[in-house]
Amino acid sequence: MRNAQIERKTKETDISLSLSLDGGKISIDTGIGFFDHMLNSFATHGGFGLEVKVKGDLNVDDHHTVEDTGIVLGTAFKEALADKSSIERFGSFYIPMDEALSFASVDISGRPFLVFDAEFPQEKCGDYTSALTVEFMRALAFNAGITLHVKSLYGSNSHHIVESIYKSVAHAMRLAVKNNNSGDVLSTKGVL
């Protein structure tokens, strides 16, 4: 319960992922050093157990690896949340990182949507393409069935901006998936 194990294999990526909403081992290997760092930060700041192993077509570029990992992580969240009972449902969080400040707000609503407002002054963070941050967040939101709003308020260093985004989303998700032991679904409809 509150766990999921997902495997997804395509001609572009081969992904194995294990997620625990209540903590556990963190082990990340995507072949993209900076992306590993972001997923490690996401798991650590979200309080999630997360094990990810990705073999992607990095000879092409990093796009498929990043986006497909978002797809699989979103699918894992959806599975781990099951009927969405006993969760707080909403979470919002600001994260400062040096000169950068980012905000994320999430509603585990069953209605996938993404609002993403961020610019990245530098194209790359190591071997990670900064602009793929929106692709990852879109894949996560739509496959998890969540409404996610992300905004970079300001920043001049792409590393700081991207990292503050991943951490703000992690903290927002941590708050939203928190188990309140009510047994109820937080909706006037009775379902999410």
C-alpha positions in Angstrom: 0.0 0.0 0.0 1.2 3.5 -0.9 3.9 1.8 -3.0 4.3 1.2 -6.7 6.7 -0.6 -9.0 6.6 0.2 -12.7 8.5 -1.0 -15.7 8.2 0.6 -19.1 10.2 -0.4 -22.2 10.1 1.3 -25.5 12.5 1.6 -28.5 13.8 4.8 -26.8 14.0 3.9 -23.1 14.0 1.0 -20.7 12.8 2.2 -17.2 12.4 0.4 -13.9 11.0 2.5 -11.0 10.0 1.8 -7.5 8.2 4.4 -5.4 7.1 4.5 -1.7 5.1 7.6 -0.6 6.3 6.9 3.0 10.0 6.9 2.6 12.6 4.3 1.9 15.7 3.7 -0.2 16.8 6.2 -2.7 18.9 5.0 -5.7 18.9 6.9 -9.0 20.7 6.0 -12.2 19.4 7.6 -15.4 22.7 8.1 -17.2 22.3 11.9 -16.8 24.3 13.2 -13.8 22.4 16.4 -13.2 19.0 14.6 -13.7 20.1 12.0 -11.1 20.8 14.9 -8.8 17.4 16.4 -9.4 15.6 13.1 -8.8 17.6 12.4 -5.7 16.7 15.9 -4.4 13.0 15.2 -5.3 13.0 12.0 -3.3 14.9 13.4 -0.4 12.8 16.6 0.0 9.5 14.7 -0.7 10.3 12.1 1.9 9.8 9.4 -0.8 11.5 6.1 -1.3 12.6 6.1 -4.9 14.6 3.7 -7.0 15.1 4.5 -10.7 17.1 2.7 -13.3 17.0 4.1 -16.9 18.7 3.0 -20.1 17.9 5.7 -22.6 19.0 6.7 -26.1 21.4 9.3 -24.8 23.3 9.0 -28.1 20.4 11.0 -29.5 20.0 13.4 -26.6 18.5 13.6 -23.1 14.9 14.3 -24.1 13.4 10.8 -24.1 15.1 9.8 -20.9 13.8 12.8 -19.0 10.3 12.8 -20.4 9.8 9.0 -20.1 11.1 9.1 -16.5 8.4 11.7 -15.8 5.8 9.4 -17.4 6.8 6.4 -15.3 7.1 8.4 -12.0 3.6 9.9 -12.6 2.2 6.5 -13.3 3.8 5.3 -10.0 2.2 8.1 -8.0 -1.2 7.4 -9.5 -0.9 3.7 -8.6 0.5 4.4 -5.1 -2.3 6.8 -4.3 -5.0 4.3 -5.4 -8.4 5.7 -4.5 -6.8 8.8 -3.0 -8.4 8.3 0.4 -6.8 9.6 3.6 -4.6 12.2 1.8 -4.4 15.9 2.3 -4.8 16.4 -1.5 -3.3 19.9 -1.7 0.2 21.2 -1.2 2.1 24.4 -2.0 5.7 25.3 -1.3 8.3 28.0 -2.0 12.0 27.1 -2.3 14.8 29.6 -2.4 18.1 28.6 -3.8 20.7 31.3 -3.7 19.4 34.0 -6.1 16.5 31.8 -7.4 13.1 31.4 -5.9 10.5 28.9 -7.2 6.9 28.0 -6.2 4.9 24.9 -6.7 1.3 24.1 -5.9 -0.4 20.7 -6.4 -3.9 19.3 -6.3 -4.2 15.5 -6.4 -7.5 16.0 -8.2 -7.7 13.3 -10.9 -7.7 16.2 -13.4 -4.3 16.5 -15.1 -3.2 20.0 -15.8 0.1 21.8 -15.8 0.8 25.5 -15.6 4.6 26.1 -16.0 6.2 29.5 -15.9 10.0 29.5 -15.9 12.9 30.7 -18.0 16.4 29.3 -18.0 19.3 31.6 -18.8 21.7 28.8 -19.5 20.7 26.0 -21.9 22.4 23.2 -20.0 23.1 22.1 -16.5 25.9 19.6 -17.0 24.5 17.1 -19.5 20.8 18.0 -18.7 18.9 20.4 -21.0 17.3 23.0 -18.8 14.2 23.3 -21.0 13.4 19.6 -20.4 12.2 20.6 -16.9 8.8 21.5 -18.3 8.6 18.2 -20.2 9.4 16.2 -17.1 6.8 18.1 -15.0 4.1 17.8 -17.8 4.7 14.0 -18.0 4.6 13.7 -14.2 1.4 15.7 -13.9 -0.5 14.1 -16.7 0.4 10.6 -15.8 -0.2 11.1 -12.1 -3.6 12.8 -12.7 -2.7 15.9 -10.8 -3.0 19.6 -11.3 0.4 21.2 -11.0 1.4 24.8 -11.1 5.1 25.7 -11.1 6.6 29.2 -11.2 10.1 30.5 -11.1 9.7 33.9 -9.6 13.3 34.9 -10.4 16.9 33.7 -10.8 19.9 34.1 -13.0 21.5 30.6 -12.7 19.7 27.7 -14.5 21.2 25.2 -12.0 19.6 27.1 -9.1 16.3 27.6 -10.9 15.9 24.0 -12.0 16.8 22.7 -8.6 14.5 25.0 -6.7 11.7 23.9 -9.1 12.3 20.2 -8.4 12.5 20.8 -4.6 9.4 23.0 -4.5 7.4 20.3 -6.4 8.8 17.6 -4.0 7.7 19.6 -0.9 4.2 20.3 -2.5 3.8 16.6 -3.3 5.0 15.7 0.2 2.2 17.8 1.7 -0.5 16.6 -0.7 0.2 12.9 -0.3 0.4 13.1 3.5 -1.7 10.4 5.2 -4.3 11.9 7.5 -5.7 8.5 8.5 -9.3 9.8 7.9 -10.3 7.0 5.5 -12.1 9.7 3.5 -11.6 11.3 0.1 -11.2 15.1 0.4 -13.9 16.0 -2.1 -17.5 17.1 -1.9 -18.1 14.6 -4.7 -16.8 11.7 -2.6 -14.3 10.6 -5.3 -11.2 12.0 -7.0 
